[in-house]
């Protein structure tokens, strides 16, 4: 497999302090906005091929699975590990379906020479003679095997990335706006899809233009852009610019994530490759923050959630929690009124869980109680007469005449677990 990433220049970083304004805005937005997206198409990839032979399909499947692994880890270095290479060699285990299309007019046509420049298949072959193999991989099965092999996994519930980006081409500066197709914007969108990043651009209507000026974007004035970003509610956003200088395309951008900002620079001889480097670097930084690497021993804790008003809300809450890769096991331990408690086993630390829950506003941490207080598990066993009749089946049987249930109850009473306190916000 080729490694086209080595074509890019290294990214230089510059530390910058962020004013109190950004932190204040971030705290406000964490309550009132939804700012995460789920990637249901993370297992779908398109790879150029020269023919429909079995050999070409296996080569493309190997390449395609490497792209899915890259999306699921966010870190290209992982692809060089023996564990990842073994998964890629066994690519047929994860392949659900495939199909062929013409390269001409396909969405990857403007980018395939940059993306697969080391692949012999694209050398000296006209696009009209190439085909595109569309592949759909079972990423659920892949995630299980990644975790079994000790590879980090970045949850598909990811922060939606807002781009406040301005480009200078031919002496004219242009802000990349939603719905306006330009090479720079389309490349950012293409590589965001390539790396599995939900991405959007501002409308740049009258309201946006009143809040932020061209000079603010060109100067990367983070605090002023933060005011304009308040409209959209994205806690993860980028302020950046590109321009041509010294015979190369140059880019400078500031990534704002979890209330912290850091500025980077890079250059390339191609605008498409420049934008790919930007997205690749952002993906790596976000994965460092959110990807889950299983602990040698799972951490156990109690999650208390208020405002769970009926059986439908409970079911939706359980399904939401089960969709988080950081949670290994989930069991309902008590229900009292609109308050429920779950016993969780985590693959990573409780801090990683809290970061993931901040990505949307479905679960809002309660600040007026002290989270992570340790409580005896005896408090987690609710008497039968306190439980809603419709929910009894979800709880372990605590009938003292049942020896198995008695043993289970004893096991629950032995340790103490820390507690996290949240409120369910089903329709943020």
Secondary structure by P-SEA (a helix, b strand, c coil): cccccccccbbbbbbbbbcaaaaaaaaaaccccccccccccccbbbbbbccccaaaaaaaaaaaaaaaaaaacccccccccaaaaaaaaacccccccccccccccccccccccccccccccccccccccbbbbbbbcaaaaaaaaaaaabbbbbbccccbbbbbbbbbccccccccccccccaaaaaaaaaaaaaccccccccccaaaaaaccaaaaaacaaaaaaaaaccccccbbbbccccccccbbbbbbbbbcccbbbbbccccccaaaaaaaaaaaaaaaaaaacbbbbccbbbbbbbbbcccccaaaaaaaaaaaaacccccbbbbccccccbbbbbbbccccaaaaaaaaaccccccccccccccbbbbccccccccccccccccccccccccccaaaaaaaaaaacbbbbbbbbbbbccc
